[in-house]
Amino acid sequence: MFEQKTVSNNQVLSGKSAVVAVTGGIAAYKAADMVSKLKKLGARVQVIMTAASKEFITATTLSTLSGNPVLDDLFGSPGEVSHIDVATTADIVVIAPATANIIGKLAHGIADDFVSTVMLAVQCPVIIAPAMNNAMFLNPVVQDNLDALQTRGYQVVQPDSGRLACGTDGPGRLAPVETILELVQKNFAQRRDLTGKKILVTAGGTQEPIDPVRYVGNRSSGKMGFAVAAAAALRGAEVVLIHANTHLPIPTGVTAVAVSTADEMLRAVLDYCSHSDVVIKAAAVADYKPARQADSKMKKEINNLALTLVPTTDILAELGKRKGKQILVGFAAETDDLLANAKKKIQRKNLDLIVANDVSRTDIGFATNENQVTFLYADGRQETLAKMNKNLVAQEIMDRVIDIIAARYPAGKEE
């Protein structure tokens, strides 16, 4: 059931239909290289273009390289619904370069040209490779749009940093074609290897009320847990996501349960955990809560306010006491002695795997799109990954879960 197969790169794209969407940025010329290499990998390639993209590269070039006419007209031949045909026959879509314009359209459901209309109808994996001026890329609106798309299951290849065509330096240069193609191939090498499994994921940070207005909380955005839930669902699992306070959109195919406090999360987790094969505890649950919650808003005039805090229930430890054959994965968000603290936690809480990351770093962890983690196993093994997008970290986590399942149930035989 969980037999793993290795497929060579030359076979991964054989017979697959790849749509390359080219939008209006200076990096559009790199689409020629991408189309050529996709063809060499065995894919059938269909190029679609925006009007602006044709200011940077000709449709003739991309048509010649792909072996198919480029599509760009929403109102083509009478009787044809070519945008639906493209959407329904695609096995994967790569938007490269992806401008701020197309990112904004996708995030808000706008369909006003051929490319954006196709994108509203596709059901296959979509890879977005942004390329633009660094100030545009870092604009909070663009970042919010990318966050929303990633949560909905789009795969974003972060741009490189360096000298840009406009003369500035910073992030915004299209990622190398080879990096984008590696992700394309990974999508086809990956099977729905969690079909039939029930996975419980927790995400977000709890808020412990002081009064009806104020609370004790933490900086967790929920991005990592949401990415894990989306990755599990994409691989065929039946996923329940218990999430605390976050405004992220719910991933496709996931059952969501909203909670606010540590006590509420505990009750929800205990309700669902006995029906789960795997529990992945990514939520940042408050360790303490106010001993007493005021019934009405406390006035600012109170001098020398002192809060008495009491411990919350350690949900992960509670799960460790109950797990049996269940696979239990925890997270260790640390600022000091990362590995030492993670090792203590994996033993103390009876975990199969712990995902450790250093939240003192500003480039990973809380509220960022990237993370760098170390996996520690119950048997003492550990491995550290390179820094990567949280969606890719989530896929790496699911790979390890599959490995643990395969080791626990040889040849798919479950007791």
C-alpha positions in Angstrom: 0.0 0.0 0.0 2.9 2.3 0.8 5.4 0.9 -1.6 7.6 3.7 -2.8 8.8 3.9 -6.4 11.5 6.1 -7.9 10.7 7.5 -11.4 13.5 8.8 -13.5 13.3 12.5 -14.5 13.0 11.6 -18.2 9.9 9.5 -17.6 8.1 11.8 -15.1 6.6 14.1 -17.8 6.0 11.6 -20.5 2.5 12.1 -21.9 1.7 14.9 -19.4 0.0 18.1 -20.6 1.8 21.2 -19.3 0.4 24.7 -19.8 2.9 27.5 -19.7 1.2 30.9 -19.0 3.4 33.8 -19.9 2.5 37.3 -18.6 4.0 40.7 -19.2 7.4 41.0 -17.6 10.9 41.3 -18.9 11.6 37.7 -17.8 9.1 36.5 -20.4 12.0 35.6 -22.7 12.9 32.8 -20.3 9.7 31.1 -21.2 11.4 29.9 -24.4 13.9 27.9 -22.4 11.2 26.5 -20.1 9.0 25.4 -23.0 12.0 23.8 -24.8 13.1 21.9 -21.6 9.5 20.7 -20.9 9.4 19.3 -24.4 12.7 17.5 -23.8 11.2 15.9 -20.6 8.4 14.4 -22.7 5.6 16.9 -21.9 3.0 18.1 -24.3 3.2 21.9 -24.0 0.5 24.5 -24.6 1.5 28.1 -24.2 -1.0 30.7 -23.3 -0.1 34.5 -23.3 -1.4 37.8 -22.1 -1.4 40.8 -24.5 1.4 42.4 -22.5 3.6 39.4 -22.7 3.8 39.7 -26.4 5.6 43.0 -26.0 8.6 40.9 -24.6 8.5 37.7 -26.7 6.7 36.7 -29.8 4.0 34.0 -30.0 5.8 32.7 -33.1 8.9 31.8 -31.0 6.8 29.9 -28.4 4.6 28.2 -30.9 7.6 26.9 -32.8 9.2 25.6 -29.6 6.1 24.0 -28.2 4.8 22.6 -31.5 1.3 24.0 -30.8 -0.4 27.3 -31.7 -0.2 29.9 -28.9 -3.6 30.7 -27.4 -4.4 34.2 -26.3 -7.8 35.1 -27.6 -10.8 34.6 -25.3 -13.1 35.1 -28.3 -11.5 32.8 -30.9 -13.3 30.7 -33.5 -17.1 30.6 -33.2 -18.3 27.6 -31.2 -14.9 27.0 -29.5 -14.5 27.2 -25.8 -10.8 27.0 -25.9 -10.2 28.4 -22.4 -12.2 25.5 -20.9 -10.5 23.0 -23.2 -7.1 24.2 -22.0 -8.2 24.1 -18.3 -9.7 20.7 -18.4 -6.9 18.9 -20.3 -4.0 20.4 -18.3 -2.0 18.2 -15.9 -0.1 21.2 -14.6 0.1 24.9 -15.2 3.2 27.0 -14.8 2.8 30.8 -14.7 6.3 32.2 -15.5 6.9 35.0 -15.2 4.0 35.8 -12.9 3.4 39.6 -12.7 1.8 41.4 -9.8 -1.2 41.9 -12.1 -1.9 38.2 -12.7 -1.2 37.4 -9.0 -3.8 40.0 -7.9 -6.3 38.7 -10.5 -6.0 35.1 -9.3 -6.2 36.0 -5.6 -9.5 37.9 -6.2 -11.1 35.8 -8.9 -10.8 38.3 -11.7 -11.1 36.8 -15.2 -10.8 39.5 -17.9 -8.4 37.9 -20.5 -7.5 34.5 -21.8 -4.9 33.6 -19.1 -6.9 34.7 -16.1 -10.1 33.0 -17.4 -8.3 29.7 -17.9 -6.9 29.9 -14.4 -10.4 30.2 -12.9 -11.3 26.8 -14.5 -8.2 24.7 -13.9 -8.3 21.8 -11.4 -4.7 20.7 -11.7 -1.6 21.8 -9.7 -0.5 25.4 -10.5 3.0 26.7 -10.1 3.5 30.5 -9.8 6.9 32.0 -10.4 6.8 35.7 -9.6 9.1 38.2 -11.4 9.0 41.9 -10.9 10.6 45.0 -9.4 11.7 44.3 -5.8 9.6 47.1 -4.4 6.5 45.6 -6.2 7.3 42.1 -5.0 7.7 43.3 -1.3 4.6 45.4 -1.4 2.3 44.1 1.3 -0.6 43.7 -1.1 1.4 41.5 -3.4 2.6 39.4 -0.4 -1.0 39.1 0.9 -2.1 37.9 -2.5 0.7 35.3 -2.6 -0.2 34.2 0.9 -3.8 33.7 -0.1 -2.9 31.7 -3.2 -0.5 29.5 -1.4 -3.1 28.7 1.3 -5.5 27.7 -1.5 -2.9 25.2 -2.8 -1.0 27.2 -5.4 2.7 26.5 -5.4 4.9 29.6 -5.4 8.5 29.5 -6.4 10.1 32.4 -4.7 12.1 34.8 -6.9 15.9 35.2 -6.7 17.5 38.3 -5.3 20.1 40.3 -7.3 20.4 43.0 -9.9 17.1 43.6 -11.7 16.4 44.8 -15.2 15.1 48.1 -13.8 18.5 48.7 -12.2 17.6 48.0 -8.5 18.8 45.2 -6.3 16.6 42.9 -4.3 14.2 40.0 -4.6 12.2 39.8 -7.8 14.3 38.0 -10.4 12.6 35.0 -11.9 13.8 31.8 -10.2 16.1 29.6 -12.4 14.2 27.6 -15.0 15.8 24.5 -13.5 14.3 25.2 -10.1 10.8 25.6 -11.6 11.2 22.4 -13.6 12.3 20.5 -10.5 9.0 21.4 -8.8 7.1 20.5 -12.0 8.7 17.0 -11.9 8.1 16.6 -8.2 4.4 17.1 -8.7 4.3 14.1 -11.1 6.6 11.9 -9.1 4.4 12.4 -6.1 1.6 9.9 -5.7 -1.6 10.1 -3.7 0.1 8.0 -1.2 -2.0 9.0 1.8 -5.3 7.9 0.3 -7.4 6.2 3.0 -5.6 7.9 5.9 -7.2 10.3 8.3 -4.9 13.1 9.4 -5.5 15.6 12.1 -3.6 18.9 11.9 -3.6 21.8 14.3 -2.5 25.3 13.4 -2.5 28.9 14.5 -1.9 30.6 17.9 -4.4 30.4 20.8 -5.6 33.5 22.6 -6.3 33.4 26.3 -8.7 36.1 27.4 -7.8 38.6 30.2 -11.1 40.4 29.8 -13.6 40.7 26.9 -11.1 42.9 24.9 -7.6 41.8 25.8 -5.8 38.5 25.7 -2.5 36.7 26.1 -1.3 35.4 22.8 1.6 34.7 20.5 2.9 35.6 17.0 1.9 32.4 15.2 0.3 33.1 11.8 -0.8 29.5 11.2 0.9 29.4 7.8 3.0 26.3 8.5 0.1 24.3 9.8 -2.2 25.3 6.9 0.5 24.3 4.5 0.7 20.9 6.2 -3.0 20.4 5.9 -3.0 21.4 2.3 -0.1 19.0 1.5 -1.9 16.1 3.2 -5.1 16.7 1.3 -3.3 16.9 -2.0 -1.8 13.5 -1.3 -5.2 12.0 -0.8 -5.7 12.1 3.0 -8.9 12.9 4.8 -7.8 16.0 6.7 -9.3 17.8 9.7 -7.7 21.1 10.5 -8.3 22.5 13.9 -7.1 26.1 13.8 -6.9 28.9 16.2 -7.0 32.6 15.4 -5.9 33.2 11.8 -7.4 34.8 8.8 -5.9 32.4 6.3 -8.3 30.9 3.8 -9.1 27.2 4.4 -7.2 24.8 2.0 -9.2 23.0 -0.6 -10.5 19.6 0.5 -9.9 20.1 4.2 -12.5 20.0 7.0 -11.9 23.0 9.3 -12.7 23.4 13.0 -12.2 26.9 14.4 -11.2 27.4 18.0 -9.8 30.3 20.0 -8.4 29.2 23.3 -6.1 26.4 24.5 -9.0 24.7 26.3 -11.2 24.9 23.2 -8.4 23.4 21.1 -7.9 20.6 23.7 -11.6 19.6 23.5 -11.6 19.7 19.7 -8.4 17.6 19.4 -9.7 15.0 21.8 -12.9 14.8 19.9 -11.1 14.0 16.6 -7.8 12.3 17.6 -9.2 8.8 18.3 -10.4 8.7 14.6 -7.1 9.8 13.2 -4.2 7.7 11.9 -1.8 10.7 12.1 -1.8 13.8 14.3 0.4 16.7 13.3 0.5 19.3 16.0 1.7 22.6 14.4 -0.4 25.0 16.5 1.3 27.4 18.9 -0.8 26.7 22.0 -0.3 29.1 24.9 1.5 27.5 27.8 -0.3 29.8 30.3 -3.7 31.5 30.7 -5.0 34.1 33.1 -6.2 32.4 36.3 -9.3 34.6 36.1 -11.0 36.4 33.2 -12.7 39.7 34.0 -16.3 39.9 33.0 -16.0 43.5 31.8 -13.2 45.5 30.3 -10.7 46.6 32.9 -10.1 50.3 32.9 -6.8 51.8 32.1 -6.8 53.8 35.4 -6.0 50.6 37.3 -2.4 51.0 38.5 0.1 48.2 38.9 -2.0 45.6 37.2 -0.8 42.1 38.0 -1.9 39.0 36.2 -1.8 35.6 37.8 -1.2 32.9 35.1 -1.8 29.2 35.4 -0.6 26.4 33.1 -2.8 25.2 30.2 -3.1 21.5 29.5 -0.2 20.3 27.4 -2.2 18.9 24.4 0.8 17.3 22.8 1.8 15.4 25.9 -1.8 14.4 26.4 -1.9 12.9 22.9 1.4 11.1 23.6 -0.2 9.3 26.6 -3.0 8.1 24.4 -1.5 7.5 21.0 -1.0 3.7 20.7 -0.3 2.9 17.1 -1.1 6.4 16.1 1.7 8.5 14.5 2.3 11.7 16.4 4.3 14.6 15.0 5.1 17.7 17.0 6.8 21.1 16.4 9.5 22.7 18.5 9.7 26.5 18.0 12.7 27.6 20.0 14.9 30.6 20.4 17.8 28.9 22.2 19.4 25.4 22.3 17.1 24.3 19.4 18.2 20.7 19.1 18.7 20.0 22.8 15.2 21.3 23.6 13.7 19.4 20.7 15.3 16.1 21.8 13.9 16.5 25.3 10.5 17.2 23.9 10.3 14.2 21.6 11.1 11.8 24.5 9.0 13.5 27.1 5.9 13.7 24.9 6.2 10.3 23.2 6.5 11.6 19.6 7.4 9.8 16.4 8.8 12.9 14.8 9.5 16.5 15.8 9.9 19.4 13.5 12.3 21.9 15.0 12.9 25.5 13.9 14.6 28.6 15.3 12.0 31.3 15.6 14.5 33.9 16.8 15.5 34.3 13.1 13.6 37.0 11.2 13.9 35.2 7.8 12.0 32.1 8.8 9.3 31.0 11.3 6.6 33.4 12.5 4.6 35.1 9.7 7.1 34.4 7.0 6.7 32.4 3.8 9.9 30.3 4.3 11.2 28.0 7.0 14.2 26.0 7.8 13.6 22.9 9.9 15.4 20.0 11.5 13.6 16.6 11.7 14.3 14.6 14.9 13.1 11.0 15.2 12.3 8.9 18.2 15.2 6.6 17.4 17.7 9.5 17.6 18.1 10.2 13.9 18.0 13.8 12.7 18.3 15.7 9.4 18.3 19.4 8.6 16.8 20.8 5.5 17.8 23.8 3.5 15.7 27.0 3.9 12.6 26.7 1.6 9.0 27.8 1.1 6.7 26.5 3.8 4.6 24.6 1.2 7.7 22.6 0.3 8.5 22.1 4.0 5.0 20.7 4.3 5.6 18.2 1.5 8.9 17.1 3.2 7.0 16.5 6.4 4.4 14.3 4.6 7.3 12.4 3.0 8.6 11.6 6.5 5.1 10.6 7.7 4.9 8.1 4.7 8.4 6.7 5.7 7.2 6.2 9.3 4.0 4.5 8.1 6.0 2.2 5.8 8.4 1.3 8.6 5.6 0.6 11.1 3.4 -1.4 8.7 5.7 -3.3 6.3 4.2 -4.1 2.9 1.1 -2.1 4.0 0.0 -4.6 6.6 -1.7 -2.9 9.4 -2.7 -4.6 12.7 
